[in-house]
Amino acid sequence: MNFWRLIKIAFRDLSVSRMRTFFTMLGVIIGIFSVITLISLGEGLKAYMRRQIDSYGTGSNYMELHAGTKGGGYFIGGDLTYADAKAIEQEARYVAEVDSRVMRSGEFTYGNKKFKTSFIMGASPYVQSMMNWEVGEGSFFSSLDVETRRRVVIIGKNIEKRLFGNFSAVGERIKLDGQNVQVIGVFAEKGSFMGFNYDDMALLPVTSASDLFGVTKMVEIGINAKSDKVVSEAKVEVKRILIKRHGQEDFRLDTMEESMSMVNTIMNGLTAIVAGIAAISLLVGGIGIANIMLVAVTERTQEIGIRKAVGARERDIILQFLAEAVVISFIGGAIGIVAGAAMALLIMYAIGFPLLISTWAVVLASTVSIFVGVVSGVYPAMRAGRLDPVEALRYE
């Protein structure tokens, strides 16, 4: 009996009881559907985060310096100063840009109008290229503004709308926590990322922010290596300079690739968990196939006896029932793949993720669906093949 004849017979026998066949493959459909949907959404989320990070300017040559060393699950001790940032900028050969930062919440006022924001940053002009922060009105502050400690500010679109309505804020003097600052620019609308609204932020020269807030410690220092090929060399240089200045390694330096690797590890772990949960559906589907095939063997005992009586071998009977199990599983897998891909694409489109389907998930799901069919069909097929033809013919 050739392969295609086996498949044709399997389709014919399964079509006799279509509803039972459908409910038999339902477990496989649900399992494959879950695997494709969840894994594709996980891959889409990783692509979305990578795209968002790239759009905000933090490329693969970006590094971020923080004070403190890990102890008891927290980063403790250590200070970073503006002088540390200047030393790195002047001494590190593989470093292109250094941006020292302070951050604070505060309240802007203009007449009787107020706007309270949780994100006011002091930084250098390099932050514009590092974070891809585009100014929609006015201009960005300069290195001279930083050196002269000029009290100027760039505000987000929401701050401008709240304080000035439909009028431009550029050139106006406003108060930050009761102290005068001049608006020289307004950021282009940026929107939100991971729950943070960039249109609520404000940016000052780091020296001016330090004076206004009364702080000397930097929250972080952003660093761009000259290229992504010299990140390792730049990292070694930065560590050497700071250890020389501090006398110890009381800081941590994170590269963008390390941060993304951590995110990928977390996402891969979550994907593995949900895929494992989905696999339970496949196991249930496999048990369902095995159960129905055993019932089919019982119901078709006389048919098996007749086939053996007219010359069918044990091997032919086994292949026949095995083919039926594989067909059920294969069709269920195909339906699950199509439905899962469609659902994943629909969800990604609705929430703004990149539209992609995980190729390896499709390959895995296809392989698993066929494997489930083979494994589920082996025992019922062997049981059918071993039936004694005389006893089978006498079975009622």
N, C-alpha and C positions, 0 to 999 in steps of 0.2 A: 504494500500500500504506500503510494507516494505521499509527499508532504501536503500538496495542495488538495488531494482527495481527502486526506485526514481533516483538513481545515473545513472543507466543504461539508463533510459529514457532521463535523462538530457544530457548524452553524445550523444545519438542518435539525439536528437533535435538540439544540438549545432553543430554537424558534418555536418548538412545540409548546413550551410553557414560558412565554415571554415575561410575564410578571414575576415569576419565581426567579428567572435568570437576572432580571433587573435588580431585584432586591438582594440577590446573591452578590452582585458586583457593587452594590451601594457602599459597602464598607471600604472597598478598594478606592472607589471614586472619592469618598470623603477624605481618606488618608492621603491620597496623591494631591487632591485639591489643597489640603492644609499644608503639605510640604512645599508645593510650588508657591502658594500665596505668601506664606510666612518667610520662607528663605528669600524670595524675590523682594519682599518689603524690607528685609534686613539689608540686602545688598543695595537697595534703593536709598535707604537711610544713610548708609556709609558714603554713597556717591553724592548725596545731597549735602552732607556735612563737609566733604572735601570741596565741593563746588562753592559752598558758602564761605569756607575758610579762605579759599583762593580769591573769592570776590572781595574779601575784606583786606586783601593785600599780604597776608601772612603766608609767604611762599616757603619753599623747601629750604631756603637759605636763612630763614628767620630763627632766632633764638630768643629766649626770655630768661632773664636773670632775676632770682628772688633771694631775699635774705633768709638765713636760718638753715638748720640741718634737721633731718627727721629724727624725732625722738618721741616714743610713746604714741605713735600714730599722727603726731603733729609736727609742723616745722617751727622750731624754736630758736631763739638767739640770733645774733648777727644783725648788722646794719649795712645798708647801702646808701651812699651819699652821691650828691651831684659831682663831687670831686672824683669819685670812683668812675663815674661815666666818662668824665673828661680824660682820665688817665687811660681808659680803654681806647677811647677815640684817638688819642695821640700816640699810643705805644703799640697797638695791635696792627700788624701788617696785613692780616687777612680779613680785617673788619672794615666794612664800607661805611656803615651808619650806626650811630649809638643814640638812643632816645631814653633819657631818664624821665621817670613819671612819678607824680604824686596824685592821689585821688581823694575826693571828699564829697559829701553831700552838701547842699546849700540852698539858699533861697534868693532868687532874683526879684527885684522890685523895680517898677517904673510907675511913678505917681502912686495911685492906689491899687495898681494891679500887681499880682504876685504869681510866681511860679516856683514851686519847690521841686528839686531834682535830686536823685540819689547818685548821679554820676557827673561830677565836675573833675576834669583832669587837667593837671599841669604837665606839659610835655615840651619837646623840642620840635622844630619844623620837620624833622625826619619822620615824625609820626604820620604825616600826611601820606608819604609813599609806603610806609610800612603797613598801614591800616587801610589804605585806599580811601581816605576820607576826602571827598570832593566838596569844594566850596561852591555853593550856588549863587551867592551874592557877596560882593566885597572881595576881600583877599585874605590869604593866610598870613600869620605873623612870621617874622624873619629871625635869623640868628641874632641880628642887632637888637631886636625887641627882647630876646632872651638875655643878652649881655647887659642891656640897660635897665632890665627889670620893669619894662613898660607894662602898665596895667591895661591890657587890651584883652578882649575875649571874642571867641567865635561861638555862636550859639546854634542850637538845633532848631529845626523848622517849627516844632511845637511851642518852643519858648517864644519865638518871634510872634507866632499867631496869638498866643495868650496875652503877651504884653503890648503888642502893637497892632493887632488885628490885621487888616489888609495893607498896612503901611510898612515900608522897609525899615529895618532896625539899624542898618549900617550907618555909622557915624554918631549914633545916639549914645548918651551916657545913661547907664543903669547902675543899680546898686547890687552888690553881691554880699549878702550878710551885713548890710549897712555900709559897705565900702564902695567907693566909686570905681567903675571900670567902663571902658569905652568899647562898644561893639564895632569890630572892623570886618566881620564876615558872618555869614549864615550858611550852615551846611546844607548841601543838597539833600533832599529827602532820601533817607536810607531804609526806613522801615525797621522791622524787628528781626532778631536772630536769637534763637534759643531763649525766648521769653524776655529779652532785653530790647527796649525801644531806643534806637540810636538817635531818633529825632528829639529826645528829651535831654541829650547831653550838651555839655559846654566844655570848651577847651581854652586854656590860658598858657602863656609861656611858663615853663616849669619854675623859673626863678620868681616870677610874680606870684604864682600860686603858693610857693613856699612862704613868701612874705605874708600873703593874705591869710593863709591857714596857720601860720606860726609853726611850721614843721621843717625839719632838716633831713629827715630820713625819706628815701625813695621807696615807694611801694614795689616798683619793679623797674628793670632797665631792659628795653627792647634792643636787640642787636641784629643787624643784617650782615652776614658774611659777604665777601665780594662775589662769590658764586656758590651754587650748591655743591660744587666739587671740592671746596676748601672749608666746608663746615667743620670737619673734624679738626683741622689745623687751627681754625679760628677759636674753637672751643678750648683747645689746649692753651692757646695764647691768653684768652680771657681768664682762665683759671690761674695761670701763672702770675698774671698781673695782680689779681685780687688777693691771692695767697701772700704775695710779697707785701701788699699794702696792709692786709689784716693780720698777718702772722698765722693764719689758719684757714681751713676751708669751711667757713661759716656761711655758706651760700649754696644754692643749687642752680644749675644751668640746664634748662630744658630746650631741646631742639624741636622743631615742628614735626619732623619725622618720628621722633620718639613719642610725642603727644598723639600723633595720628596712629602710631602703632598700638598705643594703649587703648585708644578708642576702638580700633579694629579688633583687639583682643576681647574687649568687653562685648562688642557687637557679635563677634563670632561665638562667644560663650552663650549669649542670649539666643542666637540662631540655632545653636546645637540643642539648647533646652527645648525650644518650641518644635524643632524638628523631631526630637525624641518623643514629645507629646503626640505629634502627628503620627509617628510610627506606631503608636498604640492602636490607632484607627486601622492601620494596615494589618496589624496582627489580628485584630478583630475581624477584618475583612477576610483574611486568610483562613481563619477558623470557620467563618461562614461558608466559604467556598468548599472546604473539606467536608463540612456537615451536609451541605446540599448534595455534594457528589456521592457521599455515602448513601443518602436517601435515594439518589438516582440509581445506584447500583442495585439496591433492594427492589425498587419499582421495576427495573428492567432485567430482572433475573432470567425470566423466560426468554427475552430477546437475546440475552447473552448465550443461553443454552442453544437456541436455534442457530446463532452464528457459529458457535463452536461445532455444532452437529454438521454444518455444511462446509466445514474446513477452516474456519478462522482459528488462527493460532493464539496462544496466550499473549504473545508479543503484540498481536494486532489489537486485541481487546484493551490491553494496557495503554497502548498508544492512543486509542480512540478516546478513552476517558481522560487521559492526560491532556490531549489536545483540547477537549472541552473546558478543562480547568484553566488552561493557558489562554484560550480565547476569551473566557469570562474576565480573567485578570487583565489581559491586554486591552480589551475594549474599555473596561472600567478605568484603567490607567490613562488611556487616551482621552477619555471624557474628563477625567480629573485634571490632566495637564492643560487642556484647553480652557476648562472652567477656572482653574487656578490662575492661569496666565491672564485671562480676561479680568478676573477680580483684582489681581495685583495691579494691573495697568489702570483700572478704574480708580482704585484707591490712591495710587501714585498721582494720577491726574488731578484728583480732587484736592489732595493736600500739597501739591506742588513739588513732588519728588521727581527726579529724572526718570523718564519712562524706560525701564529696562527689565528684562527677564533673565534670571540667573541660568546660564547655559548648563552649568554643572548640576543645578537642581533638577533640570529637565532630564538630563542623562541619568542622574541618580534615581529619579522617580520612575523612569522607563525601565531601568534595570530591576528595581525593586518590585515593580508590578509583575514583571515576567517571572521573577524569582518566587514571588508569593504564589503565582499560579502553579508553577512546577512543584513546589514543596507541598502545597495544599492538595494537589491532585495525585501525588505519588501513591499514598496509602489506599485511597479509594480505587485507583486504577489497578493496583496490584491485587486488591481484594477481588475486583471484577475478573481479572485475568486468571485467577486461581480457582474460580468456581468450577465444580465438576459439571460437565454438560448434561449428564443424566439427571443429577439432582436439580439442576437449574430448570430443565424441561418439566420436571414434576412439581416445581414450586408454584404455589397459588397465593 
